[in-house]
């Protein structure tokens, strides 16, 4: 069962070896391209090694975020199925078991949401209290929707009122909010794509100048003044790139 260990977060554990290797290859490529375009010296690869490490960490964070967003969509499907099961009249324990069956039809067995609900069912079969099962689930996945649902479920269970109606209403509100967030994320994704294209343009311009007008660019390489000038350009680019990322990386 995917429980945090070895210092890795739940979502880091979901990153495959192939994805890590691809992230490492991208980092090496970025460092090599930057060293060639800005300094035209291989010693610059060593100088820019910290930049490669930071870029790799960013790729890892992006992979974690992607895994988490995929799971959030899967969890919305699980909540919709849960609401449908409770409408029929199932208890929470039996509803979870039915949701697991629905998820196995919708997703592959190695999908995170299927593994999680299979684990929850195995806990229920061992007579673990359903509230504890949900609490442990929320701690593992650490997403706002799960925390909200578990909080509402615990309160509804203790209130002694119409807990089924409260839970169904909570499911509806969480799913509706998630749909709104998804629409906002779609709009933001377009801006992120534009930013990624703009981020590559400076490298393209330098590469074009080096190929088309090498005699004009030679003055910028192999001397202290050129190194200082290109270093200043690189620092300005990195500052602009960082600012742009902070603008487009808006959490919804």
DRENTI-775633 format. One record per residue (C-alpha): residue in three letters; x negated, y negated, z. Coordinates in steps of 0.5 Angstrom, whole numbers, always signed. Layout:
BEGIN
+-----+-------+-------+-------+
!  aa !    xx !    yy !    zz !
+-----+-------+-------+-------+
! ALA !     X !     Y !     Z !
...
+-----+-------+-------+-------+
END
This chain:
BEGIN
+-----+-------+-------+-------+
!  aa !    xx !    yy !    zz !
+-----+-------+-------+-------+
! UNK !    +0 !    +0 !    +0 !
! UNK !    -3 !    -7 !    -2 !
! UNK !    -5 !   -10 !    +5 !
! UNK !   -10 !   -15 !    +5 !
! UNK !   -17 !   -12 !    +7 !
! UNK !   -24 !   -14 !    +6 !
! UNK !   -23 !   -21 !    +6 !
! UNK !   -19 !   -21 !    +0 !
! UNK !   -12 !   -24 !    -1 !
! UNK !    -6 !   -20 !    -3 !
! UNK !    -6 !   -23 !   -10 !
! UNK !   -14 !   -23 !   -11 !
! UNK !   -13 !   -15 !   -10 !
! UNK !    -8 !   -15 !   -16 !
! UNK !   -13 !   -18 !   -20 !
! UNK !   -16 !   -12 !   -25 !
! UNK !   -24 !   -11 !   -26 !
! UNK !   -22 !   -13 !   -33 !
! UNK !   -20 !   -19 !   -31 !
! UNK !   -26 !   -21 !   -27 !
! UNK !   -30 !   -19 !   -32 !
! UNK !   -27 !   -23 !   -37 !
! UNK !   -27 !   -29 !   -32 !
! UNK !   -34 !   -28 !   -31 !
! UNK !   -36 !   -28 !   -39 !
! UNK !   -32 !   -34 !   -40 !
! UNK !   -36 !   -38 !   -34 !
! UNK !   -42 !   -35 !   -37 !
! UNK !   -40 !   -38 !   -44 !
! UNK !   -38 !   -45 !   -41 !
! UNK !   -45 !   -45 !   -38 !
! UNK !   -49 !   -43 !   -44 !
! UNK !   -45 !   -48 !   -49 !
! UNK !   -46 !   -54 !   -44 !
! UNK !   -53 !   -53 !   -43 !
! UNK !   -54 !   -52 !   -51 !
! UNK !   -50 !   -58 !   -52 !
! UNK !   -52 !   -63 !   -47 !
! UNK !   -59 !   -61 !   -46 !
! UNK !   -61 !   -56 !   -52 !
! UNK !   -65 !   -53 !   -47 !
! UNK !   -65 !   -46 !   -44 !
! UNK !   -67 !   -48 !   -37 !
! UNK !   -61 !   -52 !   -36 !
! UNK !   -57 !   -46 !   -36 !
! UNK !   -60 !   -45 !   -29 !
! UNK !   -59 !   -52 !   -27 !
! UNK !   -52 !   -51 !   -29 !
! UNK !   -51 !   -44 !   -25 !
! UNK !   -47 !   -48 !   -20 !
! UNK !   -42 !   -50 !   -25 !
! UNK !   -41 !   -43 !   -27 !
! UNK !   -39 !   -41 !   -20 !
! UNK !   -34 !   -46 !   -19 !
! UNK !   -31 !   -45 !   -26 !
! UNK !   -31 !   -37 !   -24 !
! UNK !   -27 !   -39 !   -18 !
! UNK !   -22 !   -43 !   -21 !
! UNK !   -21 !   -38 !   -26 !
! UNK !   -20 !   -33 !   -20 !
! UNK !   -15 !   -38 !   -17 !
! UNK !   -11 !   -39 !   -24 !
! UNK !   -11 !   -31 !   -24 !
! UNK !    -8 !   -31 !   -17 !
! UNK !    -3 !   -36 !   -19 !
! UNK !    -1 !   -32 !   -25 !
! UNK !    +0 !   -26 !   -21 !
! UNK !    +4 !   -30 !   -15 !
! UNK !    +9 !   -33 !   -21 !
! UNK !   +10 !   -26 !   -24 !
! UNK !   +12 !   -23 !   -17 !
! UNK !   +16 !   -29 !   -16 !
! UNK !   +20 !   -28 !   -22 !
! UNK !   +21 !   -20 !   -20 !
! UNK !   +23 !   -22 !   -13 !
! UNK !   +29 !   -26 !   -16 !
! UNK !   +31 !   -20 !   -20 !
! UNK !   +31 !   -16 !   -14 !
! UNK !   +35 !   -21 !   -10 !
! UNK !   +40 !   -22 !   -15 !
! UNK !   +40 !   -14 !   -15 !
! UNK !   +41 !   -14 !    -7 !
! UNK !   +47 !   -19 !    -8 !
! UNK !   +50 !   -15 !   -13 !
! UNK !   +49 !    -9 !    -8 !
! UNK !   +52 !   -13 !    -2 !
! UNK !   +58 !   -15 !    -6 !
! UNK !   +60 !    -8 !    -7 !
! UNK !   +59 !    -7 !    +0 !
! UNK !   +53 !    -3 !    +2 !
! UNK !   +49 !    -5 !    +8 !
! UNK !   +42 !    -8 !    +8 !
! UNK !   +39 !    -1 !    +9 !
! UNK !   +42 !    +2 !    +3 !
! UNK !   +42 !    -4 !    -1 !
! UNK !   +35 !    -4 !    -1 !
! UNK !   +35 !    +3 !    -3 !
! UNK !   +39 !    +1 !    -9 !
! UNK !   +35 !    -5 !   -11 !
! UNK !   +29 !    +0 !   -11 !
! UNK !   +33 !    +4 !   -16 !
! UNK !   +34 !    -2 !   -20 !
! UNK !   +27 !    -4 !   -20 !
! UNK !   +25 !    +2 !   -23 !
! UNK !   +29 !    +2 !   -29 !
! UNK !   +27 !    -6 !   -30 !
! UNK !   +19 !    -5 !   -29 !
! UNK !   +14 !    +0 !   -29 !
! UNK !   +12 !    +4 !   -23 !
! UNK !    +6 !    +0 !   -22 !
! UNK !    +9 !    -6 !   -22 !
! UNK !    +8 !   -10 !   -15 !
! UNK !   +15 !   -11 !   -14 !
! UNK !   +17 !    -4 !   -15 !
! UNK !   +11 !    -2 !   -10 !
! UNK !   +13 !    -6 !    -5 !
! UNK !   +21 !    -4 !    -5 !
! UNK !   +18 !    +3 !    -5 !
! UNK !   +14 !    +2 !    +1 !
! UNK !   +20 !    -1 !    +4 !
! UNK !   +25 !    +5 !    +3 !
! UNK !   +19 !    +9 !    +6 !
! UNK !   +19 !    +5 !   +12 !
! UNK !   +27 !    +5 !   +12 !
! UNK !   +27 !   +13 !   +12 !
! UNK !   +22 !   +13 !   +18 !
! UNK !   +28 !    +9 !   +22 !
! UNK !   +24 !    +3 !   +22 !
! UNK !   +28 !    -3 !   +23 !
! UNK !   +30 !    -7 !   +17 !
! UNK !   +29 !   -14 !   +20 !
! UNK !   +22 !   -12 !   +21 !
! UNK !   +21 !    -9 !   +14 !
! UNK !   +23 !   -15 !   +11 !
! UNK !   +18 !   -19 !   +16 !
! UNK !   +12 !   -15 !   +14 !
! UNK !   +14 !   -16 !    +7 !
! UNK !   +14 !   -23 !    +7 !
! UNK !    +8 !   -23 !   +11 !
! UNK !    +4 !   -19 !    +5 !
! UNK !    +7 !   -23 !    -1 !
! UNK !    +7 !   -30 !    +3 !
! UNK !   +12 !   -33 !    -2 !
! UNK !   +17 !   -39 !    +0 !
! UNK !   +23 !   -35 !    -3 !
! UNK !   +21 !   -29 !    +2 !
! UNK !   +20 !   -33 !    +8 !
! UNK !   +27 !   -37 !    +7 !
! UNK !   +30 !   -30 !    +6 !
! UNK !   +28 !   -27 !   +12 !
! UNK !   +29 !   -33 !   +16 !
! UNK !   +36 !   -33 !   +14 !
! UNK !   +37 !   -26 !   +15 !
! UNK !   +34 !   -26 !   +22 !
! UNK !   +39 !   -31 !   +24 !
! UNK !   +45 !   -28 !   +20 !
! UNK !   +44 !   -22 !   +24 !
! UNK !   +43 !   -25 !   +31 !
! UNK !   +49 !   -30 !   +30 !
! UNK !   +54 !   -24 !   +30 !
! UNK !   +58 !   -28 !   +24 !
! UNK !   +60 !   -26 !   +17 !
! UNK !   +52 !   -24 !   +16 !
! UNK !   +54 !   -21 !    +9 !
! UNK !   +57 !   -27 !    +7 !
! UNK !   +51 !   -31 !    +9 !
! UNK !   +46 !   -27 !    +6 !
! UNK !   +50 !   -27 !    -1 !
! UNK !   +50 !   -35 !    +0 !
! UNK !   +43 !   -35 !    +1 !
! UNK !   +41 !   -30 !    -5 !
! UNK !   +45 !   -35 !    -9 !
! UNK !   +42 !   -41 !    -7 !
! UNK !   +34 !   -38 !    -7 !
! UNK !   +36 !   -36 !   -14 !
! UNK !   +39 !   -42 !   -17 !
! UNK !   +33 !   -46 !   -14 !
! UNK !   +28 !   -41 !   -17 !
! UNK !   +31 !   -43 !   -24 !
! UNK !   +31 !   -50 !   -23 !
! UNK !   +23 !   -49 !   -21 !
! UNK !   +22 !   -45 !   -27 !
! UNK !   +25 !   -50 !   -32 !
! UNK !   +21 !   -56 !   -29 !
! UNK !   +15 !   -51 !   -29 !
! UNK !   +16 !   -50 !   -37 !
! UNK !   +16 !   -57 !   -38 !
! UNK !    +9 !   -58 !   -34 !
! UNK !    +6 !   -52 !   -38 !
! UNK !    +7 !   -56 !   -44 !
! UNK !    +3 !   -62 !   -41 !
! UNK !    -2 !   -57 !   -39 !
! UNK !    -3 !   -54 !   -46 !
! UNK !    -4 !   -61 !   -48 !
! UNK !   -10 !   -62 !   -43 !
! UNK !   -13 !   -56 !   -44 !
! UNK !   -14 !   -58 !   -52 !
! UNK !   -16 !   -65 !   -50 !
! UNK !   -22 !   -62 !   -45 !
! UNK !   -25 !   -58 !   -51 !
! UNK !   -25 !   -64 !   -56 !
! UNK !   -31 !   -67 !   -52 !
! UNK !   -35 !   -61 !   -54 !
! UNK !   -33 !   -61 !   -61 !
! UNK !   -35 !   -68 !   -62 !
! UNK !   -42 !   -66 !   -59 !
! UNK !   -42 !   -60 !   -63 !
! UNK !   -40 !   -63 !   -70 !
! UNK !   -45 !   -69 !   -69 !
! UNK !   -51 !   -64 !   -68 !
! UNK !   -49 !   -60 !   -74 !
! UNK !   -47 !   -66 !   -78 !
! UNK !   -52 !   -71 !   -76 !
! UNK !   -58 !   -68 !   -72 !
! UNK !   -63 !   -73 !   -74 !
! UNK !   -58 !   -78 !   -70 !
! UNK !   -58 !   -73 !   -64 !
! UNK !   -65 !   -71 !   -63 !
! UNK !   -66 !   -78 !   -59 !
! UNK !   -62 !   -75 !   -54 !
! UNK !   -66 !   -69 !   -53 !
! UNK !   -73 !   -67 !   -50 !
! UNK !   -74 !   -73 !   -46 !
! UNK !   -72 !   -76 !   -40 !
! UNK !   -68 !   -82 !   -42 !
! UNK !   -64 !   -77 !   -46 !
! UNK !   -63 !   -72 !   -40 !
! UNK !   -61 !   -78 !   -36 !
! UNK !   -56 !   -80 !   -41 !
! UNK !   -53 !   -74 !   -42 !
! UNK !   -53 !   -72 !   -35 !
! UNK !   -49 !   -78 !   -34 !
! UNK !   -44 !   -76 !   -40 !
! UNK !   -43 !   -70 !   -37 !
! UNK !   -42 !   -72 !   -30 !
! UNK !   -36 !   -77 !   -33 !
! UNK !   -33 !   -71 !   -36 !
! UNK !   -33 !   -67 !   -30 !
! UNK !   -30 !   -73 !   -26 !
! UNK !   -25 !   -74 !   -32 !
! UNK !   -23 !   -66 !   -32 !
! UNK !   -22 !   -66 !   -25 !
! UNK !   -18 !   -72 !   -24 !
! UNK !   -14 !   -69 !   -30 !
! UNK !   -13 !   -62 !   -27 !
! UNK !   -10 !   -65 !   -20 !
! UNK !    -5 !   -69 !   -25 !
! UNK !    -3 !   -63 !   -29 !
! UNK !    -3 !   -58 !   -23 !
! UNK !    +3 !   -60 !   -20 !
! UNK !    +7 !   -55 !   -15 !
! UNK !   +14 !   -55 !   -16 !
+-----+-------+-------+-------+
END
